[in-house]
Amino acid sequence: MTKIKVVVNGAKGKMGNETVKAVKKEIDLELVAAIDLGEDLATTIRETSADVVVDFTHPSTVLANVKIILQNKAHAVIGTTGVTAEALKEIKELCAKNKVNCLVAPNFAIGAVLMMRFAKEAAHYMPETEIIEFHHDQKADAPSGTAIKTAEMIIKEHGEFNRTLKEKETLKGVRGGKLGGINIHSVRLKGFVASQEVIFGGLGQTLTIRHDSINRESFMPGVILGIRKISKAKGLVYGLENFM
């Protein structure tokens, strides 16, 4: 059996460390390197002949890392958040140019992907929605990539929301930020890993779809799925749901 050679970039972080442990457990995967800040990603890819690089680093470095991975002819599985729409366009072009693939997944938890899928379906029937996302206090960006992806999926089905409310903010920002007319609220507190509620409102009723990641192991089945599937994809893949 030919094993998939995997490099984990950001291996000293919490998600990177979990990914290292998860890859080691799989008989069809081979961890060829676990690297972190200050180590040479390009050299590591070349010396190990890596097939796939998993990146869990920081929003400030993720695009530069993706460029290095793709230019060195490895496939990329990106869990680092903060990848902008402009960056996605650039990544798509790099995939085509270098004939490799890249998965950018806002969330690797299978339950979170299902939560987004169910929210997309509910958008056909419920006229209003808001999103509340909860993360640990060390998260580098707000709102989360999952919240943005969820809003984008809802808007694609429903169209943008044009709600007329009689609200008056007596505290600036209390209603959160908006994407396509959807209010998104970010909570950052110790004790959370990652949770999200999508709340729909209709005439005389509400519908809440919620997902909770209790620990970081919850993301690993999705990461492993991404590693296994990415070599057979075509260019940029945005969202784990494309492999489910």
C-alpha positions in Angstrom: 0.0 0.0 0.0 1.3 3.4 -1.0 0.9 5.8 1.9 0.1 9.5 1.6 3.1 11.5 2.8 1.9 14.3 5.1 3.6 17.4 6.5 1.8 19.2 9.3 2.7 22.9 9.5 1.9 24.6 12.8 2.6 21.4 14.7 3.2 23.1 18.0 -0.2 24.7 18.1 -3.3 23.0 19.6 -4.9 22.1 16.3 -1.5 21.1 14.7 -0.7 18.9 17.7 -4.0 17.1 17.4 -3.4 16.6 13.6 0.0 15.1 14.2 -1.6 12.5 16.6 -4.4 11.8 14.2 -2.2 11.3 11.2 0.0 8.8 13.1 -3.0 6.6 13.9 -3.9 6.1 10.2 -2.3 3.2 8.4 -2.7 4.8 5.0 -1.0 8.0 6.0 2.7 8.7 6.8 3.7 11.7 8.9 7.0 12.8 7.2 7.4 16.1 9.0 5.9 18.2 11.8 7.1 21.8 11.6 6.4 25.2 13.1 7.4 28.8 13.1 11.0 29.4 12.0 11.3 26.2 10.1 11.7 26.1 6.3 8.4 24.9 4.8 9.6 24.8 1.2 12.7 22.8 2.0 10.7 20.4 4.1 8.3 19.7 1.3 11.1 19.1 -1.2 13.2 16.9 1.1 10.2 14.7 2.2 8.5 14.6 -1.2 5.3 15.4 0.7 2.0 14.7 -1.0 -0.1 16.8 1.3 0.6 19.7 3.7 -1.9 20.5 6.4 -1.7 24.1 7.6 -2.9 25.2 11.1 -0.9 28.4 11.6 -2.1 32.0 11.7 -4.2 34.3 9.5 -1.3 36.6 9.0 0.8 33.8 7.4 -1.7 31.5 5.8 -1.6 32.9 2.3 2.2 32.9 2.1 2.2 29.3 3.3 -0.4 28.3 0.7 1.8 29.8 -2.0 4.8 27.9 -0.8 2.9 24.6 -0.7 1.4 24.9 -4.1 4.5 26.2 -5.8 6.4 23.2 -4.5 3.8 20.9 -6.1 2.1 19.5 -2.9 -1.6 19.5 -2.2 -2.8 21.7 0.6 -5.3 21.2 3.4 -5.9 24.5 5.1 -7.6 24.8 8.5 -6.1 28.2 9.3 -8.9 30.8 9.5 -9.0 34.3 8.0 -8.7 33.3 4.3 -10.3 36.2 2.5 -12.4 36.1 -0.7 -9.5 37.8 -2.5 -7.1 35.2 -1.2 -9.3 32.4 -2.4 -9.2 33.8 -6.0 -5.4 33.9 -5.8 -5.3 30.3 -4.5 -7.6 29.1 -7.3 -5.2 30.6 -9.8 -2.2 29.0 -8.1 -3.8 25.6 -8.1 -4.4 25.8 -11.9 -0.9 27.1 -12.6 0.8 24.4 -10.5 -1.6 21.6 -11.2 -2.3 20.8 -7.6 -5.3 21.1 -5.3 -6.1 23.0 -2.2 -8.9 22.5 0.4 -9.8 25.5 2.5 -12.2 24.4 5.2 -13.7 26.9 7.6 -14.6 24.0 9.9 -13.5 20.3 9.9 -16.1 19.0 12.3 -18.5 16.8 10.5 -21.4 18.1 12.8 -20.5 21.7 11.9 -20.7 20.9 8.2 -24.1 19.3 8.7 -25.2 22.4 10.8 -24.3 24.6 7.8 -26.1 22.3 5.4 -29.3 22.3 7.5 -29.1 26.1 7.8 -28.9 26.3 4.0 -32.1 24.2 3.8 -33.9 26.2 6.4 -33.2 29.4 4.6 -35.8 28.4 2.0 -38.6 28.5 4.6 -37.7 31.0 7.3 -37.6 34.7 6.5 -35.1 36.0 9.1 -31.8 34.7 10.6 -29.0 35.7 12.9 -25.8 33.8 13.8 -24.0 33.6 17.1 -20.6 32.0 17.2 -18.6 31.1 20.4 -14.9 30.5 20.5 -12.0 30.4 23.0 -10.4 33.6 23.9 -7.2 33.0 22.0 -8.9 32.8 18.5 -7.1 35.2 16.2 -10.1 36.4 14.1 -13.7 37.4 14.4 -16.2 36.4 13.1 -15.2 32.8 12.6 -14.7 31.4 9.1 -17.6 29.0 9.9 -19.9 31.9 10.6 -18.9 33.6 7.3 -19.3 30.4 5.4 -22.7 29.8 7.0 -23.9 33.2 6.1 -22.7 32.9 2.5 -24.5 29.6 2.1 -27.7 31.0 3.5 -27.5 34.1 1.2 -26.9 31.9 -1.8 -30.2 30.2 -1.2 -32.2 33.1 0.2 -30.7 36.2 -1.3 -29.5 39.1 0.8 -31.7 40.1 3.8 -33.3 43.6 3.9 -34.8 43.7 7.3 -36.4 47.0 8.6 -36.1 47.1 12.4 -36.9 49.8 14.9 -33.7 49.3 16.8 -31.6 52.1 18.2 -28.1 51.0 19.4 -27.4 52.6 22.8 -24.1 50.7 22.8 -22.1 50.7 19.6 -21.7 47.4 18.0 -24.2 45.6 20.2 -26.0 44.1 17.2 -22.8 42.6 15.9 -21.5 42.8 12.3 -23.5 42.2 9.1 -22.9 40.1 6.0 -25.6 40.2 3.4 -28.0 41.6 6.0 -27.4 38.8 8.4 -26.2 39.9 11.9 -23.3 37.9 13.2 -22.3 38.0 16.8 -18.9 36.7 18.1 -18.4 35.5 21.7 -14.8 35.0 23.0 -14.5 33.3 26.4 -12.4 30.7 28.2 -14.1 27.4 28.3 -15.3 27.3 24.7 -13.6 25.4 21.9 -16.0 26.2 19.0 -19.8 26.5 19.0 -22.3 28.1 16.7 -26.0 28.8 16.7 -28.0 29.8 13.6 -31.3 31.2 14.7 -34.2 31.5 12.3 -37.3 33.5 12.9 -40.7 33.2 11.3 -44.3 34.0 12.1 -44.9 32.8 15.6 -41.9 30.5 15.7 -38.1 30.3 15.9 -35.7 27.5 14.8 -32.2 27.1 16.3 -29.6 24.9 14.7 -26.6 24.5 17.0 -23.3 22.7 16.9 -20.7 22.3 19.7 -17.2 21.1 19.5 -16.4 19.8 23.0 -12.7 19.2 22.2 -10.3 19.5 19.2 -10.5 15.8 18.5 -13.9 16.6 16.9 -12.1 18.1 14.0 -9.8 15.2 13.2 -12.2 12.9 11.2 -12.7 15.9 8.8 -9.0 16.6 8.6 -8.2 13.0 7.7 -11.0 13.0 5.2 -9.5 16.1 3.6 -6.1 14.6 3.4 -7.4 11.5 1.7 -9.6 13.3 -0.8 -7.6 16.3 -1.8 -5.3 14.6 -4.4 -8.4 13.6 -6.4 -10.1 17.0 -6.3 -9.9 19.7 -9.0 -8.1 22.9 -8.0 -9.5 24.9 -5.1 -12.1 23.3 -2.9 -13.9 25.6 -0.4 -15.6 23.7 2.4 -15.4 20.2 3.6 -19.0 19.6 2.5 -17.6 19.1 -1.0 -16.0 15.8 0.1 -19.1 14.5 2.0 
